[in-house]
Amino acid sequence: MSLFSSSLSRWSPLGLSRALGLLGVGVGLALLMSCSSTVKPKAKEVVVGQVGQQIEPSYALSIPPFNAFMVPHVNGTQVTFASENGLITQLDAKDGKVLWSLDLKTPLSSALGSDGQRFTVTTKNNQVLTFDQKGLLWKSTMSSQSITPPLVAGERVFVLLADRSVVAMDGQSGRVLWTQQRPGDPLTLNQKGLLMAVRDTLVVGFSGRMLGLNPLTGQAKFDTPIAVPRGVNDLERLVDLVSPAYRFGDLVCVRAFQAQVGCVNAQRGNLLWSRVANGDQGLSGNDDAVVAAESNGMVLAWSRTSGEKLFETDVLKYRKLSTPLVLPEGVLVSDQDGMVYLLSSKDGHILNKTDTQTQATLGLSLPLEGGFLYASRAGKIRAFKLPPTNVKLTNP
């Protein structure tokens, strides 16, 4: 029996200070000023073809703001948000009704992980807090901060820290059971890393490598490179694996920051394929394909099994895009202005678009029955219904 139940501005302050130290303060400031003064190409107008049915709003509500790391936890129709100020809110995604809330009264650094009964978050003062809807169960202090949502599974809590270590704790008491740390480059991304369960394997990202660990002991089962650090300085060598990853059975597909996209068999540890990809957001997919948005706004799809490119579209080029969400109705992606676009799963052309009318921050989308839930970082939650379609991603 598997130990795990089935569940489904980028540098940290420390990393940036190290970067400026390596570059020299004057050179570092010049680099930052030159980046900020660069004139960005203008995105072209998005034209939607004939639309038989509009994207329809369903309900709206507001919760306290959350940052880019704080993806909600989804368990059936229950969606649980962790806000930056420590307020936990669980919604019924069908109608937006608040099921319960809990104020942890401390600023949080990560979203929450859960096994459906207990929830775990990390705080900005390096603590791990585990609680249920009635209140705090235990807390433990770590050696470093974490921005990756903890994994709660198999009566254990697993935390990925910014110092490139994984800590396993007893789920009942918070007692540390083991710690696994790997050396890496001195810079780490201020972004969610890879931490997930695949049957009886704990899958973790260390720099540009995917490791499979024994969750009972922390011993490595496999160590597979997705991207190899290259370059003459620490900024150029930064290749951390970022979330979300896409899982299909034993297959885990993940992005190495601004370097590669690759798929690994998480039981055997062999790399099935990898492709050069210049992006900083995670991946989505379905039975047939893996889909990603690049840093320049291009949206790409590859065959899940072979890595063959299925389509590449520039209809949203020069926009800052979210991680795509692959739905039966198409590929959903949002931009920094709160616009949501539905792309064809066949070739990536625009099927539909809607303005979420939320604060202009890059939001995230979650699947709902017949639609999606959109959440902006300002805490504006919107539910939408999508027009149906039955197109799948397939080879031309």
PyMOL commands that set and color helices and strands:
alter all, ss='L'
color gray80, all
select helices_A, chain A and resi 13-23+25-37
alter helices_A, ss='H'
color red, helices_A
select strands_A, chain A and resi 56-62+73-75+78-82+87-92+97-103+113-114+119-122+127-132+135-141+151-153+156-160+165-170+176-181+195-198+201-206+209-213+220-225+241-248+251-256+260-265+271-276+284-285+289-293+299-303+309-313+325-327+330-334+339-343+350-355+364-368+371-375+380-385
alter strands_A, ss='S'
color yellow, strands_A
deselect
rebuild
show_as cartoon
